[in-house]
């Protein structure tokens, strides 16, 4: 199959394979992949309009490939086909992201924007509500009506969402934390909100 696709195949020994995958469980085969490119925002937006999709996951400055991969996997599982990522201070679509997503990245339309605030305003003009997650917000995530076209907006590790993105959001919600720690990591938060929409639409 590789030869049919003009993909070079090199036979080598286990020591080389161990080195290539940092002693991971390669099972005798290792593939080296180039980084996948994002769709430009305008092309991504045109595809969103044509598809009639009513759900978008927007990620601002998510830098950890494990978190990005986990979010893409959750998005695919929850039926969210369109993901928008900020260009600044965000992880690329690397092999580590693809592995963490269990290949879900290959099934999603993933766009990139230089100006997340402007992108969210354009989505609002298309009648999308923008639901942002912020620790300590007064509104609870389960109070949101996800039957409306929705952009779920998540901030990156550490700083979270900047003020200007909170201002363009329709709703700013929190996930109740009943213990001593005040917040979940972005991948866990995203999974909870993605599946709250599934729960509401399938109950």
Secondary structure in CASP SS format (residue, H / E / C, confidence):
PFRMAT SS
TARGET T0000
AUTHOR 0000-0000-0000
METHOD secondary structure of the structure
MODEL  1
X C 1.00
X C 1.00
X H 1.00
X H 1.00
X H 1.00
X C 1.00
X C 1.00
X C 1.00
X C 1.00
X C 1.00
X C 1.00
X C 1.00
X C 1.00
X H 1.00
X H 1.00
X H 1.00
X H 1.00
X H 1.00
X H 1.00
X H 1.00
X C 1.00
X C 1.00
X C 1.00
X C 1.00
X C 1.00
X C 1.00
X C 1.00
X C 1.00
X C 1.00
X C 1.00
X C 1.00
X C 1.00
X C 1.00
X C 1.00
X C 1.00
X E 1.00
X C 1.00
X C 1.00
X E 1.00
X E 1.00
X H 1.00
X H 1.00
X H 1.00
X H 1.00
X H 1.00
X H 1.00
X H 1.00
X H 1.00
X H 1.00
X H 1.00
X H 1.00
X C 1.00
X C 1.00
X C 1.00
X E 1.00
X E 1.00
X E 1.00
X E 1.00
X E 1.00
X E 1.00
X C 1.00
X C 1.00
X C 1.00
X C 1.00
X H 1.00
X H 1.00
X H 1.00
X H 1.00
X H 1.00
X H 1.00
X H 1.00
X H 1.00
X H 1.00
X H 1.00
X H 1.00
X H 1.00
X H 1.00
X C 1.00
X C 1.00
X C 1.00
X C 1.00
X E 1.00
X E 1.00
X E 1.00
X E 1.00
X E 1.00
X C 1.00
X C 1.00
X C 1.00
X C 1.00
X C 1.00
X C 1.00
X E 1.00
X C 1.00
X H 1.00
X H 1.00
X H 1.00
X H 1.00
X H 1.00
X H 1.00
X C 1.00
X C 1.00
X C 1.00
X H 1.00
X H 1.00
X H 1.00
X H 1.00
X C 1.00
X E 1.00
X E 1.00
X E 1.00
X E 1.00
X E 1.00
X C 1.00
X C 1.00
X H 1.00
X H 1.00
X H 1.00
X H 1.00
X H 1.00
X H 1.00
X H 1.00
X H 1.00
X H 1.00
X H 1.00
X C 1.00
X C 1.00
X C 1.00
X E 1.00
X E 1.00
X E 1.00
X E 1.00
X E 1.00
X C 1.00
X C 1.00
X C 1.00
X C 1.00
X C 1.00
X E 1.00
X E 1.00
X H 1.00
X H 1.00
X H 1.00
X C 1.00
X C 1.00
X C 1.00
X C 1.00
X C 1.00
X C 1.00
X E 1.00
X E 1.00
X E 1.00
X E 1.00
X E 1.00
X E 1.00
X E 1.00
X C 1.00
X C 1.00
X C 1.00
X E 1.00
X C 1.00
X C 1.00
X H 1.00
X H 1.00
X H 1.00
X H 1.00
X H 1.00
X C 1.00
X C 1.00
X C 1.00
X E 1.00
X E 1.00
X E 1.00
X E 1.00
X C 1.00
X C 1.00
X C 1.00
X C 1.00
X C 1.00
X C 1.00
X C 1.00
X C 1.00
X C 1.00
X C 1.00
X C 1.00
X H 1.00
X H 1.00
X H 1.00
X H 1.00
X H 1.00
X H 1.00
X H 1.00
X H 1.00
X H 1.00
X H 1.00
X H 1.00
X H 1.00
X H 1.00
X H 1.00
X H 1.00
X H 1.00
X H 1.00
X C 1.00
END
